[in-house]
Amino acid sequence: MKKVRIGLIGCGGRSQAHRNSFQQMDNVQVVAVADPVEERRLEAAKQFGCTRIYRDHTELYDHESRDTLDAVIISIEPTAHTDTETRAIDMGIPFLVEKPMTLDLDQAREIARRVTETGLITAVGFQDRYLDLMDIIKAELPRHKAGGLVYGAWIGGIPGVWWWQKKSTCGGQLVEQNIHLLDGLRYLYGEALSVYATCSTGMIQAGVDADPSYDTDDHSTAVIRFPHNVTATLVSGCYSTTVRPNCGLVITLNDMVIDYRLRNNLILRTAAETRDINRQVDQTLLLDKAFVHAVETGDPSGIRSPYPDALKSLELGFAANASMESGQVIYFDK
Ligand SMILES: NC(=O)c1ccc[n+]([C@@H]2O[C@H](COP(=O)([O-])OP(=O)(O)OC[C@H]3O[C@@H](n4cnc5c(N)ncnc54)[C@H](O)[C@@H]3O)[C@@H](O)[C@H]2O)c1
């Protein structure tokens, strides 16, 4: 069987999750790796016995072609996106890129435009769309009266990567991390009608609780209105150190409460019964399999978050950030 030849751009933390997937897939061969950090690119290359090792995406694209690579996986810092995607588009190489795909919305819009124009296969790392638990929620919602309140939360600590300490390099927790739940809301309810958001700093002291450069929000709250009388409140916090609240989504319907515990389990409660369902799948493996299958067959229908769709989640996150700045509600044209 001919294997799908993959190039890895970025060999840091998230790349490791994709590498774990590829180690479990016998139809994939990682043939090229790139990362400015020597130790990381060598480690990634060693995992797959790969000998085409590059310092960055530029060197990789300069030495590879559509004849030597079937796809690339781009897992780099949110501010490191330059021509990382456009060179793939120029060369006709399908790509899977991690969220947030960039912190420059104009750049993301131009990439989405070119992806749509060329029909190139793309995927964005919104892994939660591939959860069995998300499938259950999606199937359950139409069985009930439309509308209701949703409370969503992602409250934890500060992730270890250097670029998370500053809002200018991570985009803020909502755009960098809680964008998973934001995207989940879009996946369940469609396009938002409006967003209003606030944020707060002062709990975490730079240089004491975090790096001296820390200047991102300690917490934020976004109120998002969706069609059919759905209003979601999404809170994000990175100040939590020892005891943590449940994270995920609580969906309150007229006759059921759906309590989705982030990537872990789902509790469906009615007056008559309570069902507790554990996650059974590895959603990143399913994301990677869906992308590779699309590359293999040319059929992108299994990809749940192609770049142009993911752009809408990024735009919603940035609209929430704009609301935090201005104090104004942002309305979306329909
Ligand atoms: N989908 C998810 O669940 C998930 C989880 C974690 C992180 N992420 C996202 O993945 C991305 C990467 O996060 P991470 O935790 O791996 O960060 P990281 O800092 O651990 O790794 C990023 C790597 O990219 C390399 N890099 C930077 N510019 C490059 C270039 N031009 N060419 C090649 N390599 C380059 C860096 O040297 C670094 O090793 C971020 O956007 C993050 O938000 C997604």
PDBQT file of the ligand as one rigid body, heavy atoms in Angstrom, charges set to zero:
ROOT
HETATM    1  N1  LIG A 401      -5.605  21.425  18.942  1.00  0.00    +0.000 N 
HETATM    2  C1  LIG A 401      -5.187  21.394  20.187  1.00  0.00    +0.000 C 
HETATM    3  O1  LIG A 401      -5.834  20.811  21.040  1.00  0.00    +0.000 OA
HETATM    4  C2  LIG A 401      -3.924  22.085  20.568  1.00  0.00    +0.000 A 
HETATM    5  C3  LIG A 401      -3.258  21.756  21.761  1.00  0.00    +0.000 A 
HETATM    6  C4  LIG A 401      -2.064  22.429  22.059  1.00  0.00    +0.000 A 
HETATM    7  C5  LIG A 401      -1.591  23.421  21.197  1.00  0.00    +0.000 A 
HETATM    8  N2  LIG A 401      -2.276  23.725  20.062  1.00  0.00    +0.000 N 
HETATM    9  C6  LIG A 401      -1.800  24.768  19.133  1.00  0.00    +0.000 C 
HETATM   10  O2  LIG A 401      -0.687  24.260  18.412  1.00  0.00    +0.000 OA
HETATM   11  C7  LIG A 401       0.204  25.328  18.101  1.00  0.00    +0.000 C 
HETATM   12  C8  LIG A 401       1.590  24.959  18.612  1.00  0.00    +0.000 C 
HETATM   13  O3  LIG A 401       1.522  24.816  20.007  1.00  0.00    +0.000 OA
HETATM   14  P1  LIG A 401       2.662  23.993  20.794  1.00  0.00    +0.000 P 
HETATM   15  O4  LIG A 401       2.119  23.772  22.147  1.00  0.00    +0.000 OA
HETATM   16  O5  LIG A 401       3.107  22.858  19.978  1.00  0.00    +0.000 OA
HETATM   17  O6  LIG A 401       3.809  25.110  20.853  1.00  0.00    +0.000 OA
HETATM   18  P2  LIG A 401       5.358  24.857  21.063  1.00  0.00    +0.000 P 
HETATM   19  O7  LIG A 401       5.944  26.174  21.426  1.00  0.00    +0.000 OA
HETATM   20  O8  LIG A 401       5.537  23.686  21.983  1.00  0.00    +0.000 OA
HETATM   21  O9  LIG A 401       5.873  24.385  19.633  1.00  0.00    +0.000 OA
HETATM   22  C9  LIG A 401       5.878  25.223  18.502  1.00  0.00    +0.000 C 
HETATM   23  C10 LIG A 401       7.105  24.820  17.671  1.00  0.00    +0.000 C 
HETATM   24  O10 LIG A 401       7.059  25.464  16.397  1.00  0.00    +0.000 OA
HETATM   25  C11 LIG A 401       8.400  25.735  16.023  1.00  0.00    +0.000 C 
HETATM   26  N3  LIG A 401       8.403  26.725  14.926  1.00  0.00    +0.000 N 
HETATM   27  C12 LIG A 401       8.195  28.067  15.005  1.00  0.00    +0.000 A 
HETATM   28  N4  LIG A 401       8.294  28.620  13.779  1.00  0.00    +0.000 NA
HETATM   29  C13 LIG A 401       8.564  27.621  12.913  1.00  0.00    +0.000 A 
HETATM   30  C14 LIG A 401       8.780  27.583  11.500  1.00  0.00    +0.000 A 
HETATM   31  N5  LIG A 401       8.716  28.683  10.754  1.00  0.00    +0.000 N 
HETATM   32  N6  LIG A 401       9.066  26.397  10.924  1.00  0.00    +0.000 NA
HETATM   33  C15 LIG A 401       9.129  25.262  11.662  1.00  0.00    +0.000 A 
HETATM   34  N7  LIG A 401       8.932  25.235  13.016  1.00  0.00    +0.000 NA
HETATM   35  C16 LIG A 401       8.642  26.418  13.620  1.00  0.00    +0.000 A 
HETATM   36  C17 LIG A 401       9.015  26.242  17.334  1.00  0.00    +0.000 C 
HETATM   37  O11 LIG A 401      10.425  26.222  17.305  1.00  0.00    +0.000 OA
HETATM   38  C18 LIG A 401       8.428  25.251  18.338  1.00  0.00    +0.000 C 
HETATM   39  O12 LIG A 401       9.256  24.116  18.522  1.00  0.00    +0.000 OA
HETATM   40  C19 LIG A 401      -0.393  26.583  18.753  1.00  0.00    +0.000 C 
HETATM   41  O13 LIG A 401      -1.129  27.305  17.807  1.00  0.00    +0.000 OA
HETATM   42  C20 LIG A 401      -1.327  26.031  19.818  1.00  0.00    +0.000 C 
HETATM   43  O14 LIG A 401      -2.402  26.887  20.097  1.00  0.00    +0.000 OA
HETATM   44  C21 LIG A 401      -3.407  23.067  19.728  1.00  0.00    +0.000 A 
ENDROOT
TORSDOF 0
